[in-house]
Amino acid sequence: MPLFDFKCLKCGNEFETLVMGRSKPACPKCQSEDLEKLMSSYTCCRHKGSGSASSGSSCSGCAGGNCSTCH
């Protein structure tokens, strides 16, 4: 499912939303489309589960092999 995490650059709201095709999401709080796409906790955990955490490497959302989002 195409779920993505975003941060609104106008109001700072962080949210997750379903994005279909080329549709452009808007912040549910202020309706701004000025968004930054974030690495979701699912992506980070999936990356760690692939064996990279045991080899000592980490994804960009993790620090030292410990994911700050999903612990």
Buried (B, 14 or more C-beta within 10 A) or exposed (E): EEEBBBBBEEEEBEBEBEBEEEEEBBBEEEEEEEBEEBBBBBBBBEBBEEEBBEEEEBBEBBEEBEBEBEE
